[in-house]
Every structure is written in C-alpha cells, then in structure tokens.
Amino acid sequence: MRHLRSARNGFTLGRQSSIAMQRRKPIGAKLMTDTVTDRFLRYVVVDTQSDPTSNTQPSTEKQRNLGRILVEELLAIGLADAHLDEHGYVYATIPSNVDKPVPVICFCSHMDTAPDFTGTNVKPQVLRDYRGGDIRLSGDPQQVIRVDEHPALRDQIGNDIITSDGTTLLGADDKAGLAEIVTAARYLVDNPDIRHGTIKLLFTTDEEIGRGVDKVDLKKLGAQFAYTVDGETAGHIEDETFSADGVEIQIQGVAIHPGFALGKMENAIKIAGAIVDRLPKDIAPETTSGREGFIHPTVVSGSMDKASLGFIIRDFDEAGLAVKEAILEGIVKEVMAAYPGSSYTFTVKHQYRNMKTVLDGHPEIVDHAVEAIRRAGMTPVRGSIRGGTDGSRLSFKGLPCANLFAGGHAFHSPLEWVSRQDMEKAVKTIVELAKIWAERA
C-alpha cells in the first residue's frame, strides 16, 4: 500500500459515538438501503488479521468469517454466483446490461488486516462534523492523530471521521475498499438504467503478508483489466509500485565455552549486529521518500553459533534493486572477513515488480480512471506507491491492474482513519468507471 489543515490542539472524541456493539442488520430488503459507512462499520469489527508464520491459505481461518458475510450480502444484492472458494477468496459477477462487447473489468480488495498491530476487538468511533484540530483516541489517550503529522485532516473539515479507539487497528486497509465495492455493486444492480459491461468482483485474503493472489483463478475470474481499491487519498490513481525482493542471510559462527574463547569464539550474534550497524543510513525507509528505494532489516534472530537476518529491498526499477542487493552483500563480505572461521549464505527472493511495466501497455486503464475521478467531482492525481498491492502481482499474472484510492490514512497503526465522505467518493468513482468502460467500448 499502501496512496487540508486547521488546528485546535487537544481535540478529543467527546462527540464521537461508539458503534462497536452495533448489531448487524438483517440480510434482505433492508440491506439494500445500507450506506457505504453502514457496511464499513459492520466489516471492521470482524477480526481478519493475517499471519505470516502460517503456511495455510488463508493464513488465518477467521478471514473466512468476513468472506461468508460478504457472500451473503452479495447474494442478497442479486449477484447469483457470489461464493467463497476453498482458499478463502470471494468471487462474484455483475452481469452486463448492454448489447455490445465491453471489456470485462474487475474490482478487487483484500479482507485481511496487517499483523503489525492488533485487529482484535475493534471499537470504531465516529467523529461527526470534524471541526479541525488533533484527535485524541478515547481508548488510549496516548494515541493522538495530530494534524501536523496527518496533514490530510485539513481537507476533512465538516466531514465525519471514523477511527478506532486507539487500542487496535481500524481496518480501513482494506475494509474501506470492500465496503465501497459492495456499495457500488448494489447501486449498479438497483439502477439498471446505468449501462455497463460485465464486472467481476474479487476479494482476496493474505494481501498484507504478500500472498494475496497466490491462489487466484484468473481463468475463472474471466476479467481483462482490473482495479484494486486499496489506495489512500481521495482522487488518487496509482499505476506504479516499488519492485521488491527479500534477502535472507544465514550466519554460521564458531561457538565455544566463554571461559576458553580467547582467539577462538566467533559470536554469530555479534556478526549479525555488525552487519546491521554498517547499513547505509541514507538508504533506509526512515530517510528516503518519493522515488528513492531502500534496504530495510525486518528480522534478526540467533544464538552464539547461528544467526539469521531478513531484509526487504525496494526500488522502482530492477537495476536499483540489484545495486542495493550488491551493497548489502558487500557489507556482509566486509564483516565476514574479520571472522575467518565463520560462514554465511545470502539468498535473494523475488517478491513483486513495478506494475507500471505492464500498465504502460494498456493506457486506457488509467485514462478511464482519471476521467471517472473527474466525473465524481475530484481533481485526479496520478501517482506511485512506495509499496505494493495485489495489483502488482495480478498485472504480472496477466491481469493488468491499477490502484484506486479507498480514502484511508495511517494504515497499519492505531491512528488509522477514514472519512465517510471520501468513501462515498470512491463509490461514485467505481460507478463512473463502469459507465466509462461501456461508453468507450
């Protein structure tokens, strides 16, 4: 993933209404009146965190709980083929209502939330008619969404802001996208005068741990082009991501009783520490921005005789990845030279590549999105993602896929927030996109 200003310090959520205990609305006719906010608040209280240590698909069974809710709602809307497959994915189809060939497009979002911070027992809060200033979260007063750190709040004056209570993630990444797609689907079904081609819906599991499309059946999906609804700021369309690799380093040291270690011990923990200490300070996530890539240690573990290090390497092109991987291996070799009795392995693992390589061959995907955003009343902003989405891998699997905004901010943290109005803008954008593909076919 992961795509303005007034101040009154110390603003608290005294006017918020907690909806954590809100009852789920019955499936049926009443569901047809649900707003995007109704759906969002219903989805975020379902714990769907993925687990990178699991080898199953989905990585956590609880992701299926939301999948079943989504299937039930899609069936109630009238999407007769909506179903949950054996891998936890949700598929559904909005049939075409035009008598000419129109490219089949897909809208995709993921059901899981990040393992970075707990998503259990989410208590969403609604701050209505935001008047500006910092937002102190009621469940943990130490958690404050500060305007200086989240300047996008300055564009939200008068809007309704949804947050967690500060003790969990909110889950806007990417339950906002889910709610927007389902709401747009309902709108299209309820308004058959809006002409559109066949539209496929795909809700994935395990996106946050890099496995979001591992088991997607593209033949069954049957789409030609796609959009993930997984971005940030309203009005943004993203057609470029990082290219990404992972690096695993295994160190074999020399272990011996510390009482007899003189001139013999080569402590693998110290070797690992020396490697991390020599990382370039100016090629790190915390010191880079824009189109600058980075080398980022994510895991360090070990004992005196063995240690492991995990890194992610990011750049917008493959040549940049190769340079950074060479820098990292050069550091390892320099450090290891001081430990002649020890050895190491250096393994590079391909993760994903910049989807722009594919999307440049299909300019209509972004062009149509830009026009849809404009028709929905916003100024389109075309940008790049300092990260990746399911769209990165879908593009290289043969389904060219750009990334639309979902409206959320501060993903993967207890400070996550989204506004009702921005979610409504995303719904309008999806509907306009469906119309444009049919108009221009």
Secondary structure, 3 states (H helix, E strand, C coil): CCCCCCCCCCCECCCCEECCCCCCCCCCHHHHHCCHHHHHHHHHCCCCECCCCCCCCCCCCHHHHHHHHHHHHHHHHCCCCCEECCCCCEEEEECCCCCCCCCCEEEEEECCECCCCCCCCCCCEEECCCCCCCEECCCCCCCEECCCCCHHHHHCCCCCEEECCCCCCCCHHHHHHHHHHHHHHHHHHHCCCCCCCCEEEEEECCHHHCCCCCCCCHHHHCCCEEEEEEECCCCEEEEEECEEEEEEEEEECECCCHHHCCCCCECHHHHHHHHHHCCCCCCCHHHCCCCCCEEEEEEEEECCCEEEEEEEEEECCHHHHHHHHHHHHHHHHHHHCCCCCCEEEEEEEEEECCCHHHHCCCCHHHHHHHHHHHHCCCCCEEEEECCCCHHHHHHHHCCCEEEEECCCECCCCCCCEEEHHHHHHHHHHHHHHHHHHHHCC
